[in-house]
Amino acid sequence: MNHQNHHRTRTLAACLALVLALSLAACGKTSSNGSSQQGSIKAGPGVQPKQITLGVLTDLSGTFAVLGQALTQGQQAYWKEQNAKGGVCGRQVKLIVKDHGYDPQRAVTLYRDLAPNVLALEQLLGSPVTAALLPQLERDSMYSALSAWPPSLLGSKVIEITGTTYDLEAINGIDWMMKHKGLKAGDSIGILYFEGDYGAGGLKGVQYAAQKHGLKVVQQKIKPTDLDMTGQVSAFKRAGVKALWVTTGPKQLASLVGVAASVGLNVPVGTNNPAFSPLLLQTPVAKALEANVTSFGSTAPISLDKPAVKTTAAAYRKYYPAGTPQAAVVAGWAESEVMNQVLQKACTNKDLHPSGRRHRAALAELRRHRRSDRGTAGLHEGRPGLDEGGLRRRRRPHRARRPEGAQRPVRVAHGAGLSAVGTGDPPPAPAGGRAGRRAPPRATGQLMGIE
């Protein structure tokens, strides 16, 4: 009996050894830091011989659920199209989507489960979420495409920011309101903003623009859970503000505009790009939004008649026929285009591992195109004449035709932004200042329809 058990034990051990040997032969050698050698390519977590897995940490149930869904759908549509063309580096790209609900603690827990299984984060939505995760991201060398635009994170070497930061959106917006909405030196401008990096970014731009234009700033800071803006509107009215800037979510914008209309505070309202959602045009405050609100951002509107944007819109309609076309879809697509270019360059360098120097060099090379829209295939505004597919600068504002399916139009100003990748650069100085070798953009006042 003992002899039989000993024989079975040896047979089982031999079988396990054979299975292990076959696994190593198929997957390559794995080192202690999680890297493996797949042929001539150094591979990291989330990289298999026929698949690359990327993570998406987004908001599908919280303050920016509408934005998160549109961004994610844009990215899913992009990779479906790219996979049909062969993927990248001879591999199909898979997205693992997790909903953090705009809750930093929940995001930390989700990231811990996600990190061992992905090469990079295709989407990381939310400034407070990113702030909570940043130490872990940098410790893991986790390349992360940020779906947020706070200037405070421009210095991180693992963060990719595709588009214009919140401070520059505010500077551009106030400059435009000075030129086109009657705002003048000596006036007061109110800012409604979230606590944290998102709101701080908008406030930074408003304060700088106010200092340059001789404006007085009236501040009202709120939490993302605050939904009734009655008290804030009352404070703005008592202060006699002549314009408002909003760095919040769509629900807070709707409350602000609705309450302001009810008490006769009829002033122009500018917003950072996440504050507006096209779904607001289906609410009772749609008329007030149309009359007073202008949203500023660097992403091309999905109604723009340019090849790159039309390709994005067609793919979105193909995969999400019941979805709501909007600029966030284009933003998600653009972020995926940047990720694709990073992966392609890393593959050429034979290094698909987060900590690899060549992997980081791939991102550094794209950063050299940050002053144009070359890194985003014409989906962000860049220098005039760089890309026929891109949104070009115009000196005079115009209103686009009302997009199909939109119940009412609202103005959306698309400023000339830091349009490619901001990762690793020092935080920019506001307009007129200096920061490294990057000069900030001037406002263009381009007005487009919203979908």
RAFENMO-V982238 format. One record per helix or strand. SS is the DSSP state (H for helix, E for strand). FROM is the first residue (numbers start at 1). TO is the last residue. If there is no record, write none. Layout:
SS:FROM:TO
SS:FROM:TO
This chain:
H:2:27
E:30:30
E:36:38
E:41:43
E:47:48
E:51:58
H:65:84
E:88:88
E:91:99
H:104:115
E:120:125
H:127:140
E:144:147
H:151:153
E:159:161
H:166:180
E:188:194
H:197:213
E:216:222
H:230:239
E:243:247
H:250:262
E:268:272
H:273:275
H:278:282
H:286:292
E:293:297
E:299:299
H:307:319
H:327:348
E:351:352
H:357:367
H:374:376
E:380:380
E:411:414
E:447:448
